[in-house]
Amino acid sequence: MAAASGVSESTIGRIWRSYGLTPHLTRTFKISNDPRFADKLEDVVGLYLNPPEHAVVLSCDEKSQMQALDRTQPGLPLKKGRSGTMMHDYKRNGTTSLFAALNVMDGSVIGTCMNKHRHQEWVKFLNLIKRRVPEDKEIHFICDNYSTHKHHTVKAWFERHPRVHCHDTPTSASWLNMVERFFRDLSERRLTRGVFESVEALQRAVEGHIAHNNQNPSPFIWTAKASDILAKVARARRKLDKLQSA
């Protein structure tokens, strides 16, 4: 920019700062095209803001294909004047998938690792939750539209368990599923810097993180109203339509 404009780089920097521009940064987005977006949004947000009495609300999903990565050489420890280091190259020791259900009211997590993430494993996970939740409680599942969750075997399972109710998030709206916040914390606090010599070691680390979370759980607090989100999406859609028609 400086070379093309014939001014110094510092001048370009001052101009960008004065207008609040950050051209070196980008943010991704996607507007859902789900025809029932508003209905699904209001349903899920309603569960977050006004959970039903005598019921458990669980935000559920899989964190699939987590890799057990082992570094080719040991890193150097943190010391004064130098941050800890980690080798950039690694070797893969297999993968595992975490099935997790976040209790949106108290922050506790029901989770288990499995080697695959097909509809068979999803049904096993549903049975695990059914055993963990007291029988006198209704169960409200919040999950996305992944094909595994829509398999006819899964639908038959819900029909056999009338106390369990499924609530779909809109397509392309993973941000609405609160368990994604737990997955983010798991990655940042335990997986990103982890060194795992086997899938079993990775699974123990994940299960240990869940156990530590459940010792003193803290819920994520949802504050956005459905009407506010719908208004924001409408503004974004108008801007996008304007850009596409320009």
C-alpha positions in Angstrom: 0.0 0.0 0.0 2.8 2.4 0.9 4.7 1.7 -2.3 1.6 2.1 -4.5 0.6 5.3 -2.8 4.1 6.9 -2.7 4.0 7.5 1.1 5.8 5.9 4.0 4.6 2.9 5.8 4.2 4.8 9.0 1.8 7.2 7.3 -0.3 4.3 6.0 -0.3 3.0 9.6 -1.5 6.3 11.0 -4.3 6.6 8.4 -5.5 3.0 9.2 -5.5 3.7 12.9 -7.3 7.0 12.6 -10.1 5.2 10.7 -10.1 2.1 12.9 -9.1 -0.1 10.0 -7.3 -3.5 10.5 -6.7 -4.9 6.9 -4.3 -7.5 8.3 -7.2 -9.2 10.2 -10.2 -11.0 8.8 -13.2 -12.7 10.4 -15.2 -15.5 8.9 -18.9 -15.7 9.0 -21.8 -17.7 7.5 -25.5 -16.8 7.5 -27.7 -19.8 7.9 -30.1 -20.6 5.1 -32.2 -22.9 7.2 -35.9 -22.1 6.4 -36.8 -22.8 10.0 -34.0 -20.7 11.4 -36.1 -18.4 13.5 -38.2 -21.3 15.0 -35.2 -23.3 15.9 -33.3 -20.3 17.3 -36.2 -19.3 19.6 -36.6 -22.9 20.7 -33.0 -23.3 21.7 -32.5 -19.9 23.2 -35.7 -20.4 25.2 -34.2 -23.5 26.8 -31.1 -21.5 27.7 -32.9 -18.5 29.2 -35.9 -20.3 30.7 -35.1 -24.0 31.2 -38.2 -26.1 32.1 -38.7 -27.2 35.7 -38.0 -30.9 36.7 -35.9 -31.3 33.6 -32.3 -31.5 32.5 -31.2 -29.5 29.4 -28.1 -30.9 27.7 -26.1 -29.4 24.9 -24.7 -32.3 23.0 -22.2 -32.9 20.2 -19.1 -34.9 19.1 -15.6 -33.5 19.0 -14.5 -36.0 16.3 -11.1 -37.1 15.0 -9.1 -35.8 17.9 -5.5 -36.7 17.0 -3.0 -38.3 19.5 0.0 -36.2 18.5 3.5 -37.0 19.8 6.3 -34.6 19.2 9.4 -35.9 17.4 11.7 -34.2 20.0 10.9 -33.0 23.6 10.3 -29.3 24.0 12.2 -26.9 26.2 10.7 -25.8 29.5 9.6 -22.3 30.5 12.4 -20.2 32.1 13.1 -16.6 32.8 13.4 -14.6 29.6 12.3 -17.6 27.4 8.9 -19.1 26.7 8.3 -22.8 26.6 9.0 -24.4 23.2 7.5 -27.2 21.3 8.6 -29.0 18.2 6.6 -28.0 15.1 6.7 -31.5 13.6 4.9 -34.5 15.1 3.9 -38.1 14.5 0.3 -39.3 14.6 -0.7 -42.1 16.9 -4.3 -42.4 16.0 -7.6 -40.6 16.6 -10.5 -40.7 19.0 -13.9 -38.9 19.2 -15.4 -37.3 22.2 -19.1 -37.5 22.8 -20.1 -34.8 25.3 -23.3 -33.5 26.9 -23.0 -30.2 28.7 -25.6 -29.5 31.4 -26.5 -25.9 30.6 -27.8 -25.3 34.1 -24.8 -26.3 36.2 -21.9 -26.7 33.8 -21.3 -30.4 34.5 -20.4 -32.7 31.5 -21.2 -36.3 30.7 -18.6 -37.5 28.2 -17.1 -40.6 26.7 -14.5 -41.3 24.0 -15.1 -43.8 21.2 -13.0 -44.8 18.3 -15.8 -44.1 15.7 -18.6 -41.6 15.5 -21.4 -43.4 13.6 -25.1 -43.6 14.6 -24.2 -46.7 16.6 -21.9 -44.8 18.9 -24.4 -41.9 19.1 -27.1 -44.4 20.4 -24.6 -45.8 22.9 -24.0 -42.2 24.1 -27.8 -41.6 24.4 -28.1 -44.7 26.5 -25.2 -43.5 28.7 -27.0 -40.2 29.3 -30.3 -42.0 30.0 -28.6 -44.0 32.8 -26.9 -40.9 34.3 -30.0 -38.7 34.5 -32.5 -39.6 37.2 -35.6 -41.3 35.9 -37.9 -38.6 37.3 -36.3 -35.9 35.1 -37.3 -35.0 31.6 -34.3 -34.7 29.3 -34.0 -32.0 26.6 -31.2 -32.6 24.0 -29.8 -29.8 22.0 -27.9 -31.0 19.0 -27.0 -30.2 15.4 -28.2 -31.6 12.1 -25.4 -34.0 11.6 -26.6 -37.1 9.6 -25.6 -39.4 12.4 -28.2 -37.7 14.7 -31.0 -38.2 12.1 -30.5 -41.9 11.4 -33.6 -43.9 11.5 -32.2 -46.0 14.4 -31.7 -42.8 16.4 -35.2 -41.6 15.6 -36.5 -45.0 16.8 -34.6 -44.6 20.0 -36.3 -41.3 20.8 -39.7 -42.8 20.0 -39.0 -45.5 22.7 -38.0 -42.9 25.3 -40.8 -40.3 25.6 -39.1 -38.5 28.4 -36.3 -37.5 26.1 -36.9 -34.5 23.7 -34.6 -33.5 20.9 -34.1 -29.8 19.9 -32.3 -29.1 16.6 -30.0 -26.1 16.1 -30.3 -24.4 12.7 -28.0 -25.5 10.0 -24.7 -23.6 9.9 -25.2 -22.3 13.4 -22.8 -24.3 15.5 -22.3 -21.2 17.7 -25.7 -21.8 19.1 -24.7 -25.1 20.6 -23.2 -24.3 24.0 -21.1 -27.5 24.3 -18.9 -25.9 21.7 -17.6 -23.6 24.4 -16.5 -26.6 26.4 -14.8 -28.1 23.4 -12.9 -24.8 22.9 -11.7 -24.8 26.5 -10.7 -28.5 26.2 -8.6 -27.7 23.2 -7.0 -24.6 24.7 -6.3 -25.9 28.2 -5.5 -29.6 27.5 -5.0 -30.7 23.9 -3.1 -27.9 22.0 0.1 -28.3 24.0 -0.4 -31.9 24.9 1.9 -34.8 23.9 0.2 -38.1 23.5 2.1 -41.3 22.8 -1.1 -43.3 22.2 -4.8 -43.0 21.7 -5.3 -44.3 25.2 -3.1 -41.5 26.6 -5.3 -38.9 24.7 -8.5 -40.5 26.0 -7.1 -40.4 29.6 -6.3 -36.7 29.2 -9.8 -35.9 27.9 -11.5 -37.9 30.6 -9.3 -36.2 33.2 -10.3 -32.8 32.0 -13.9 -33.7 32.2 -13.4 -35.1 35.7 -11.6 -31.9 36.8 -14.4 -29.8 35.3 -17.1 -31.8 37.2 -15.4 -31.3 40.5 -16.3 -27.6 40.5 -18.5 -27.1 37.4 -19.4 -23.6 36.3 -22.1 -23.0 33.7 -21.7 -20.8 30.7 -24.2 -18.0 30.9 -26.3 -17.3 27.8 -27.5 -13.7 27.7 -28.5 -13.0 24.1 -32.2 -12.8 23.4 -33.6 -14.5 20.3 -35.1 -11.2 19.1 -31.6 -9.5 19.3 -30.0 -12.4 17.4 -32.7 -12.3 14.7 -32.3 -8.5 14.3 -28.5 -8.9 13.9 -28.9 -11.7 11.3 -31.4 -9.6 9.4 -28.9 -6.7 9.2 -26.2 -9.0 8.1 -28.4 -10.5 5.4 -29.4 -7.0 4.1 -25.7 -6.0 3.9 -24.8 -9.3 2.1 -27.7 -8.9 -0.4 -26.5 -5.4 -1.1 -23.0 -6.5 -1.8 -24.1 -9.3 -4.0 -26.3 -7.0 -6.1 -23.7 -4.3 -6.5 
